[in-house]
């Protein structure tokens, strides 16, 4: 045997191998990136050829093997086009043809075709090993029999029109490369059979009106028409992951298909399948629904516990379970994306039972690559979830998740729990959660969770708890006048953590109760405040809280923790009978308290009582942003608190923007006038527990001690 190479196109080399009489009948181990030509030295003569076996690892377009003794061919790596010429008319003689070819494949890929020039090969015996292999086509009008054995999957993307039998054995897999129900193996109709005893995967299209199929122990993925009922038996094997894929257009199958097609656990639908799929017409056993493309499809009579997998962007998928009415205890499992997908929008998911009551529990896995290479923005999947009555949403996976809306318009759940163990850096965000009857909102798990807008229109008592290990945020909530009792526990942030954020707006005026002593996150509350004769009782934890209560006639009792709090109480000049009792937690962070005027109390009693003030805290005058920056004047106390206040007001009379203070009974009284004429809408009167001194700035005082 001898070989030589010659330069072809730039970067491409042609290798020529010739057999020499007397040498072993094998050419092995030829590896090349360009064109390979193997020619028997006796080719095209009456003398018997000697090359019976060829092994190529990587070959380019235009490669060829010429030997009428060839019975064995091994291919690996990236392949181009390869022509086999076996039978020849040499010197007037017609050598015997070889009707059978043993084809060994290991990781064959590329745009590769094999052409049997003289179409004499009738049986192709493929053995797979190492890695899966793909062949674009084996062009041979005489091929009738294909056998596939070994341990890896063989994909044949073009089905020979002469093929009558395919047999798969050992642990080998076989794929016809089809994506449509009328492609691949199905094009052979009743003229061909497919038999498998393999433990490998089978993926083929079946014409269920002319072809039958029985699976073995491997995973079977079988495509059939979504429009024409099956009349032949199509049975999945013993694997627990066999998939029946519907493809072809608007769903039109009846119960007739369900009597012929059985043994599958997953039902897949292609992108062109629309309409409503009645699972009772397709037989029992489906535990998973697989959306393979951008679909708008509904499934009815779905079992609780069914899994929904959506690989790509989709429009709308509806699942209607067999259950009927409230309370609903159904569970749906959802998987979005794949391990390699980027940020994907999955449209709208609608889950409900036959009475339109929502599914109570959804377990959702958000898959994908969290960060695009070179992109510092955390990626996330996006979906709209419509599920009236959803009580438990459990999110896991590697990709952040943004649920645009969860709108429980009917059959609302009174309790909603988000358990988030998703590891994506974007966390889990619910854009708008609407549930008019929500009484309990719970966060759990190790992931970062956020609700941008919470709406609970008829709720009068709401408890929000975070037992998870990361921050849970409700950025904004505007209640109706119904909400009057709020409890916050754990690490629950209300608002975006900034003074200018939205937070929670509470409009009830009959007396609010906020219990949040054990919430250590930042809380922003804006309240209409108690009406005359009513009291707001507010207790906040150690976060940097922002509290605004504009009650002008009721009583507000506020206790905050050790954070840097921003507190605004009452109206600037509109207070009447309002009383404000403010207790500050001891800590190193300064608190700002904005006060209004004294209202009907101004002449004899303070309407602002502040306990726990310390150096660095600031008292700001909302009625007079230009109060004097001169050092405030300290006066001697009188015989009573009322008399002391009267003295201070007399001292500031005629002096616009003046601040005066005195210590009586161990507490400090502060009076400030905007116009110099003390009155209900002019003068601020404050009692600060303990003995304090101040520095003055325009519009506010800062405690020195």
C-alpha positions in Angstrom: 0.0 0.0 0.0 1.2 3.5 -0.7 -0.2 7.0 0.0 0.5 10.5 -1.2 -1.1 13.9 -0.8 -1.4 16.9 -3.0 -2.4 20.5 -2.4 -5.9 21.4 -3.3 -7.8 24.6 -2.3 -6.1 26.8 0.3 -6.0 24.9 3.6 -7.3 21.7 2.1 -5.2 18.6 1.2 -6.2 15.6 -0.8 -5.0 12.2 0.4 -4.7 9.3 -2.0 -4.3 5.7 -0.8 -3.6 2.8 -3.1 -3.5 -0.9 -2.2 -0.6 -3.0 -3.4 -1.1 -6.7 -4.3 0.1 -9.0 -1.5 -0.5 -6.5 1.3 -3.2 -7.1 4.0 -6.7 -6.4 2.8 -7.3 -3.3 5.0 -6.7 0.4 5.0 -6.9 1.7 8.6 -6.4 4.8 10.6 -6.3 7.4 7.8 -7.0 10.8 9.4 -7.3 13.9 7.4 -9.1 17.3 7.2 -9.4 17.4 3.4 -10.4 15.1 0.6 -9.5 11.4 1.0 -9.4 8.9 -1.9 -8.8 5.2 -1.3 -8.3 3.2 -4.5 -7.6 -0.5 -4.7 -4.6 -1.2 -7.0 -6.7 -3.8 -8.9 -9.7 -1.5 -9.1 -11.4 -1.6 -12.5 -9.5 -4.8 -13.6 -10.6 -8.4 -13.7 -8.4 -9.2 -10.8 -9.9 -9.5 -7.3 -9.6 -6.3 -5.2 -7.9 -6.6 -1.8 -9.2 -3.6 0.2 -12.1 -4.9 2.3 -11.9 -2.5 5.2 -11.4 1.2 5.5 -11.2 3.4 8.5 -11.3 7.2 8.3 -11.2 9.8 11.0 -12.2 13.2 9.5 -12.5 13.6 5.8 -13.6 16.4 3.5 -16.0 16.8 0.6 -15.4 14.8 -2.5 -13.8 11.8 -0.7 -14.0 8.4 -2.3 -13.4 4.7 -1.8 -13.0 2.4 -4.9 -12.8 -1.3 -4.2 -15.2 -4.0 -5.0 -13.9 -6.0 -2.0 -15.1 -3.4 0.5 -17.3 -4.9 3.2 -16.3 -2.9 6.3 -16.2 0.9 6.8 -15.3 2.8 10.0 -15.9 6.6 10.2 -15.3 9.1 13.0 -15.0 12.9 13.4 -16.2 15.5 11.1 -17.1 14.2 7.7 -17.9 15.6 4.2 -19.3 13.8 1.2 -18.0 10.2 0.6 -18.6 8.1 -2.5 -18.3 4.3 -2.5 -17.8 2.5 -5.8 -17.8 -1.3 -5.3 -19.0 -3.1 -8.4 -17.0 -2.3 -11.6 -16.7 -3.6 -15.1 -13.0 -4.3 -15.3 -11.5 -5.8 -18.4 -14.8 -7.2 -19.6 -15.4 -9.0 -16.3 -18.1 -8.3 -13.8 -16.8 -8.8 -10.3 -19.2 -10.0 -7.6 -20.9 -7.2 -5.8 -20.9 -6.9 -2.0 -24.6 -6.5 -1.0 -23.8 -6.0 2.7 -21.7 -3.2 4.3 -20.7 -3.1 8.0 -20.5 0.6 9.0 -18.8 1.4 12.3 -19.4 4.9 13.6 -17.9 6.9 16.4 -18.9 10.5 16.9 -19.4 11.1 13.1 -20.7 14.7 12.5 -20.7 17.4 9.9 -22.5 17.8 6.6 -21.8 14.2 5.6 -23.3 11.9 3.0 -22.4 8.5 1.8 -23.3 7.6 -1.8 -23.3 4.0 -3.0 -22.5 4.8 -6.6 -23.8 1.6 -8.1 -26.6 1.0 -5.6 -25.5 -2.6 -4.9 -25.6 -2.4 -1.1 -29.0 -3.8 0.1 -28.1 -4.3 3.8 -26.4 -1.7 6.0 -25.3 -2.9 9.4 -24.4 0.1 11.6 -22.5 -0.3 14.8 -22.1 2.7 17.1 -19.6 3.4 19.8 -17.8 6.2 21.6 -20.2 9.1 20.8 -23.4 9.7 19.0 -23.2 9.9 15.2 -25.2 11.6 12.4 -25.4 10.8 8.7 -27.1 13.3 6.5 -28.0 10.5 4.0 -26.9 7.1 2.7 -27.8 7.4 -0.9 -28.6 4.0 -2.4 -31.7 3.1 -4.3 -31.1 -0.6 -3.6 -31.0 -0.3 0.3 -33.8 -2.3 1.9 -32.4 -3.3 5.3 -30.9 -1.2 8.1 -29.7 -2.6 11.4 -28.3 -0.5 14.2 -26.4 -2.0 17.1 -23.8 -0.9 19.6 -24.0 1.7 22.4 -24.7 5.1 20.9 -27.4 6.8 18.9 -27.3 6.8 15.1 -29.2 9.6 13.3 -30.1 9.1 9.6 -31.6 12.4 8.4 -32.8 11.2 5.1 -34.9 8.0 4.7 -34.2 5.9 1.6 -37.3 5.3 -0.5 -36.3 1.6 -0.9 -35.9 0.9 2.8 -38.3 -1.7 4.1 -36.8 -2.7 7.5 -35.1 -1.0 10.4 -33.9 -3.0 13.4 -32.3 -1.6 16.5 -30.6 -3.7 19.1 -28.1 -3.7 22.0 -27.9 -0.3 23.7 -27.9 1.6 20.4 -30.3 4.5 19.7 -31.9 5.5 16.4 -33.3 8.8 15.1 -34.8 9.6 11.7 -33.9 13.3 12.3 -37.5 14.3 11.7 -39.3 17.2 13.3 -42.6 16.8 11.5 -45.1 13.9 11.7 -45.0 13.4 8.0 -41.2 13.3 7.8 -38.5 10.7 8.4 -39.6 7.1 8.9 -43.3 8.0 8.4 -42.7 8.7 4.7 -42.2 4.9 4.2 -45.8 4.2 5.3 -46.8 0.5 5.2 -43.8 -0.4 3.1 -41.4 -0.3 6.1 -41.2 -1.7 9.6 -39.3 -0.5 12.6 -38.3 -3.0 15.3 -36.4 -2.3 18.5 -35.1 -4.5 21.2 -32.7 -1.9 22.3 -32.2 -0.1 25.6 -31.2 3.0 23.6 -33.3 6.0 22.7 -35.6 5.8 19.6 -36.8 9.1 18.0 -38.9 8.7 14.9 -42.0 9.9 13.1 -44.7 7.3 12.7 -47.7 7.4 10.3 -50.1 6.0 12.8 -52.6 5.2 10.0 -50.3 2.7 8.2 -47.4 2.0 10.6 -47.2 0.3 14.0 -44.5 0.6 16.6 -43.7 -1.2 19.9 -41.0 0.3 22.1 -38.4 -1.6 24.1 -36.6 -0.5 27.3 -35.1 2.7 26.0 -36.7 6.1 25.9 -39.1 6.3 22.9 -39.9 9.7 21.3 -42.6 9.1 18.7 -44.2 11.9 16.5 -47.7 11.4 15.1 -50.2 13.6 13.4 -52.2 16.0 15.6 -55.0 16.0 13.0 -55.6 12.4 11.8 -56.7 9.7 14.2 -54.5 6.6 14.6 -55.7 3.3 13.3 -52.5 1.3 14.0 -51.0 0.2 17.3 -48.3 2.6 18.6 -47.0 1.5 22.0 -44.3 3.1 24.2 -41.8 0.7 25.8 -41.0 0.1 29.5 -39.2 3.4 30.1 -40.9 5.9 32.4 -40.0 8.8 30.1 -41.5 7.8 26.7 -42.8 10.8 24.8 -45.6 11.0 22.3 -45.3 14.2 20.2 -48.2 15.7 18.3 -47.4 17.7 15.2 -49.2 18.9 12.1 -51.6 21.7 13.0 -54.8 22.4 14.9 -55.6 19.5 17.3 -58.4 17.2 15.9 -57.9 13.8 17.5 -60.6 11.8 19.1 -60.9 8.9 21.5 -60.1 6.6 18.6 -56.4 7.6 18.9 -56.4 6.8 22.6 -57.4 3.2 21.9 -54.4 2.7 19.6 -51.7 4.9 21.0 -50.7 3.9 24.6 -47.7 3.4 26.9 -46.4 7.0 26.9 -45.7 9.2 29.9 -45.0 12.5 28.2 -47.2 14.3 25.7 -45.3 16.8 23.6 -46.9 19.4 21.3 -45.1 21.1 18.4 -45.4 24.8 17.8 -48.1 24.4 15.1 -50.5 22.5 17.5 -53.3 24.8 18.6 -56.7 24.2 20.2 -57.8 22.1 23.1 -56.3 18.7 23.9 -58.6 16.5 25.9 -56.2 14.1 27.6 -59.0 11.6 28.3 -59.1 10.9 24.5 -55.4 10.0 24.5 -55.5 7.2 27.1 -54.1 7.2 30.7 -50.5 7.5 31.8 -49.5 11.0 30.9 -47.7 12.6 33.7 -45.8 15.3 31.8 -46.8 17.8 29.1 -44.0 19.2 26.9 -44.3 22.4 24.9 -41.7 22.2 22.1 -42.3 25.7 20.5 -44.2 28.9 20.5 -47.7 27.5 21.1 -51.2 28.6 22.1 -52.7 25.4 23.4 -55.0 24.1 26.2 -55.1 20.8 28.0 -58.2 19.5 29.8 -58.8 16.7 32.2 -55.3 17.0 33.5 -54.3 14.9 36.6 -53.0 16.7 39.7 -49.3 16.4 39.9 -48.8 16.7 36.2 -45.6 18.3 35.0 -45.4 21.0 32.4 -42.1 21.6 30.5 -41.7 24.6 28.2 -38.4 24.7 26.4 -38.8 27.9 24.2 -40.7 31.1 24.1 -44.4 30.5 24.1 -47.7 32.4 23.8 -50.2 30.7 26.1 -50.6 27.3 27.8 -53.7 26.4 29.7 -54.1 23.4 32.1 -57.5 22.4 33.3 -57.4 19.7 36.0 -60.1 17.1 36.6 -61.0 18.5 40.0 -64.1 20.5 40.5 -64.7 23.4 42.9 -63.3 24.8 46.1 -61.2 24.0 48.1 -58.7 23.0 45.4 -55.7 20.9 46.4 -54.2 20.3 43.0 -50.5 20.5 42.3 -48.9 21.5 39.0 -45.1 21.2 38.3 -43.6 23.6 35.8 -40.2 23.6 34.2 -39.2 26.7 32.1 -36.2 26.8 29.8 -33.2 24.5 29.5 -29.8 24.3 31.2 -28.3 26.4 28.3 -31.2 28.9 27.5 -30.8 32.6 28.0 -33.5 35.0 29.1 -36.8 33.7 27.7 -40.4 35.0 27.7 -42.8 32.1 28.2 -46.1 34.0 27.7 -49.1 33.2 29.9 -49.7 30.1 32.0 -53.3 29.5 33.1 -54.0 26.9 35.7 -57.5 26.0 36.9 -59.8 23.1 37.6 -63.0 22.2 35.7 -65.0 24.7 37.9 -62.4 27.5 37.0 -61.0 27.4 40.6 -57.3 27.9 40.5 -54.7 25.2 41.3 -53.5 25.6 44.8 -49.8 24.7 44.5 -47.4 25.4 41.7 -43.8 24.1 41.8 -41.8 26.0 39.2 -38.2 25.4 38.1 -36.6 28.3 36.2 -33.7 27.0 34.1 -31.1 28.8 32.1 -27.7 30.5 32.2 -27.8 33.3 34.7 -25.2 35.7 33.1 -24.6 36.1 29.4 -20.9 36.0 28.8 -19.6 39.6 28.7 -22.9 40.9 30.1 -23.0 42.1 33.7 -26.9 42.1 33.8 -28.4 39.2 35.6 -30.7 37.3 33.3 -34.2 36.1 34.1 -37.1 34.2 32.6 -40.5 36.0 32.3 -44.0 34.6 32.5 -47.5 35.7 33.3 -49.3 33.4 35.8 -53.1 33.3 36.0 -54.2 31.0 38.8 -57.2 32.0 40.9 -56.7 30.4 44.3 -53.0 29.9 44.1 -51.8 29.4 47.7 -48.3 28.0 47.3 -45.7 29.0 44.7 -42.4 27.1 45.1 -39.6 28.4 42.8 -36.2 26.8 42.2 -33.7 26.6 39.5 -30.6 28.5 38.2 -32.2 31.3 36.3 -33.9 34.4 37.8 -37.6 34.6 37.4 -40.0 37.5 36.7 -43.7 36.8 37.0 -45.3 39.8 35.4 -48.7 39.3 37.1 -50.5 36.9 39.4 -54.1 38.1 39.3 -56.5 36.1 41.5 -59.6 37.7 40.1 -62.0 35.0 41.4 -61.8 32.3 44.0 -59.0 34.2 45.8 -56.7 32.4 48.2 -56.6 33.9 51.7 -53.0 32.8 52.1 -50.1 33.0 49.6 -46.6 31.6 50.2 -43.6 32.1 48.0 -40.9 29.6 48.7 -37.9 30.6 46.7 -34.7 28.5 46.5 -33.8 29.8 43.0 -30.0 30.5 42.8 -30.2 33.0 40.0 -28.8 36.4 41.0 -31.8 38.2 39.7 -34.0 36.4 42.3 -37.7 36.0 41.9 -39.9 39.1 41.3 -43.7 39.2 41.0 -44.6 42.3 39.2 -48.2 42.6 40.4 -49.9 40.3 42.9 -53.6 40.9 43.1 -55.7 39.0 45.7 -58.6 40.9 47.2 -59.0 38.5 50.1 -55.3 38.0 51.0 -54.8 37.8 54.7 -51.4 36.1 54.9 -48.4 36.6 52.7 -45.4 34.4 53.5 -41.8 34.3 52.1 -39.5 31.4 52.6 -36.4 29.8 51.2 -32.8 30.9 50.4 -33.5 33.1 47.4 -34.1 36.8 47.0 -37.8 37.6 46.6 -39.8 40.7 45.6 -43.3 41.8 44.9 -43.4 45.1 43.1 -47.1 45.9 43.6 -49.4 44.2 46.1 -53.2 44.7 45.9 -55.6 43.3 48.5 -58.7 45.3 48.2 -61.1 43.7 50.7 -58.6 42.5 53.2 -58.9 44.1 56.7 -56.1 42.1 58.3 -52.8 41.3 56.6 -49.8 39.4 58.0 -46.5 39.4 56.0 -43.8 37.0 57.2 -40.3 36.2 55.9 -38.8 33.0 57.3 -36.3 32.8 54.5 -32.6 33.6 54.7 -32.6 36.6 52.3 -34.5 39.9 52.1 -38.2 39.8 50.9 -39.6 43.0 49.5 -43.0 44.4 48.9 -42.2 47.6 46.9 -45.6 49.1 46.9 -49.1 48.5 48.2 -52.1 50.8 48.1 -54.9 49.5 50.3 -58.5 50.4 50.3 -60.1 51.7 53.5 -60.6 48.1 54.6 -57.1 47.3 55.7 -56.7 48.1 59.4 -54.4 45.5 61.0 -50.9 44.7 59.7 -48.3 42.4 61.1 -44.7 42.2 59.7 -42.3 39.6 60.9 -38.9 38.5 59.7 -36.8 40.3 57.1 -39.6 42.0 55.2 -38.9 45.3 53.4 -41.8 47.6 52.6 -40.8 50.0 49.8 -37.4 50.2 48.1 -35.5 51.1 51.2 -35.2 54.8 50.3 -37.0 57.9 51.6 -38.4 58.6 48.1 -39.8 55.1 47.5 -43.4 54.2 47.3 -44.0 51.7 50.2 -47.4 51.0 51.6 -50.2 53.5 51.6 -52.9 52.9 54.2 -56.2 54.8 54.1 -58.2 53.4 57.0 -59.1 56.2 59.5 -60.8 54.2 62.2 -57.7 53.2 64.0 -54.8 51.3 62.5 -52.7 48.7 64.2 -49.2 47.9 62.7 -47.2 45.3 64.6 -43.6 45.0 63.2 -41.3 45.0 66.1 -39.5 41.9 64.9 -39.1 43.1 61.3 -35.5 44.3 60.9 -35.8 45.5 57.3 -36.6 49.0 56.1 -40.4 49.8 56.2 -42.1 52.8 54.5 -45.7 53.5 55.5 -47.9 56.4 54.5 -51.1 56.7 56.4 -54.2 58.9 56.2 -54.2 58.6 60.0 -56.8 58.2 62.7 -59.9 60.3 62.6 -61.1 62.2 65.8 -61.7 59.8 68.6 -59.6 57.0 67.1 -56.0 55.9 67.6 -53.3 54.5 65.4 -50.9 52.1 67.2 -47.7 51.5 65.2 -44.7 49.5 66.2 -41.7 49.2 63.9 -38.4 47.3 64.1 -34.8 48.3 63.8 -34.7 49.1 60.0 -34.4 52.6 58.6 -38.1 53.2 58.6 -40.0 56.0 56.8 -43.3 56.7 58.6 -45.8 59.4 57.5 -49.1 59.7 59.3 -51.1 62.8 58.4 -53.8 62.4 61.1 -54.9 65.8 62.2 -57.5 65.0 64.8 -56.8 61.4 66.1 -54.1 59.9 68.3 -51.0 58.3 66.9 -48.8 56.1 69.0 -45.6 55.2 67.2 -42.7 53.1 68.5 -39.6 52.6 66.3 -36.4 50.6 66.7 -32.8 51.6 66.5 -32.6 52.5 62.8 -32.2 55.9 61.1 -35.9 56.7 60.9 -37.7 59.5 59.0 -40.9 60.3 60.8 -43.6 62.8 59.7 -46.6 63.3 62.0 -49.8 65.3 61.5 -50.4 68.2 59.1 -48.1 71.2 58.7 -50.7 73.7 59.8 -53.9 71.6 59.8 -53.7 69.8 63.2 -56.7 70.2 65.4 -57.1 67.6 68.2 -54.3 65.4 66.9 -51.9 63.9 69.5 -48.6 62.2 68.6 -46.7 59.9 70.9 -43.4 59.0 69.4 -41.0 56.5 71.0 -37.5 56.1 69.5 -35.2 53.2 70.0 -31.8 53.7 71.4 -29.1 53.4 68.8 -26.3 55.2 67.0 -28.3 56.2 63.9 -29.9 59.7 63.8 -33.7 59.9 63.5 -35.5 62.8 61.8 -38.9 63.8 63.2 -41.1 66.3 61.3 -43.7 68.0 63.4 -46.7 70.3 62.5 -48.4 72.9 64.6 -50.1 72.4 68.0 -53.7 72.6 66.9 -56.3 73.1 69.7 -53.7 72.0 72.3 -51.1 74.7 71.4 -51.8 77.1 74.3 -51.5 74.8 77.3 -50.2 71.3 76.2 -47.8 69.7 73.7 -49.4 67.6 71.0 -46.0 66.0 70.1 -44.4 63.8 72.8 -41.1 62.3 71.9 -39.4 59.6 74.1 -35.9 58.2 73.5 -34.5 61.1 71.6 -30.7 61.3 71.6 -27.8 63.4 70.4 -27.9 63.7 66.6 -31.7 63.4 66.2 -33.3 66.1 64.3 -36.7 67.9 64.9 -38.0 69.5 61.7 -40.8 72.1 61.5 -43.1 71.4 58.5 -45.0 74.7 59.0 -41.8 76.8 58.9 -39.0 75.6 56.7 -37.3 79.0 57.5 -37.2 78.7 61.3 -34.3 80.6 62.8 -30.8 79.2 62.6 -29.8 81.3 65.6 -29.1 79.5 68.8 -32.5 78.7 70.5 -33.2 80.5 73.6 -33.5 78.6 76.9 -36.0 79.9 79.5 -36.7 79.0 83.1 -39.6 76.7 83.8 -42.8 77.9 85.5 -44.8 76.1 88.1 -46.6 73.8 85.7 -46.2 72.4 82.2 -49.1 74.6 81.0 -47.6 77.7 82.5 -44.2 76.9 81.1 -45.7 76.6 77.6 -47.5 79.9 78.1 -44.2 81.6 79.1 -42.4 80.2 76.0 -45.2 81.3 73.7 -45.1 84.8 75.3 -41.3 84.8 74.7 -41.6 84.1 71.0 -44.5 86.4 70.3 -43.6 89.1 67.9 -40.5 87.2 66.8 -41.2 85.2 63.6 -39.4 81.9 63.2 -38.1 82.0 66.8 -37.4 78.8 68.8 -37.6 78.8 72.6 -37.3 75.9 75.1 -37.4 75.2 78.8 -37.0 72.2 81.1 -39.9 71.4 83.4 -40.3 68.2 85.5 -37.3 66.6 83.9 -38.6 67.0 80.3 -37.8 69.5 77.6 -40.5 71.7 76.1 -40.0 73.3 72.7 -42.0 76.1 71.1 -41.6 77.5 67.6 -43.6 80.2 65.9 -43.8 80.8 62.2 -45.3 84.3 62.1 -44.6 85.5 65.6 -48.2 85.4 66.5 -48.9 82.1 68.4 -52.0 80.3 67.2 -53.4 76.8 66.4 -52.0 76.9 62.8 -48.8 78.8 63.6 -47.1 77.3 66.6 -45.4 74.0 67.2 -45.4 72.7 70.8 -43.2 69.6 71.6 -42.3 67.7 74.7 -39.1 65.7 74.6 -38.7 63.3 77.4 -35.5 64.1 79.3 -33.2 67.1 79.5 -31.8 68.2 76.2 -29.9 71.0 74.5 -29.9 71.9 70.8 -28.2 73.5 67.9 -30.4 75.3 65.4 -30.4 75.3 61.6 -32.8 76.9 59.2 -36.0 74.8 59.5 -34.9 72.4 62.2 -33.2 71.6 65.5 -30.5 69.0 66.2 -30.2 67.5 69.6 -26.7 68.0 71.2 -27.5 66.1 74.3 
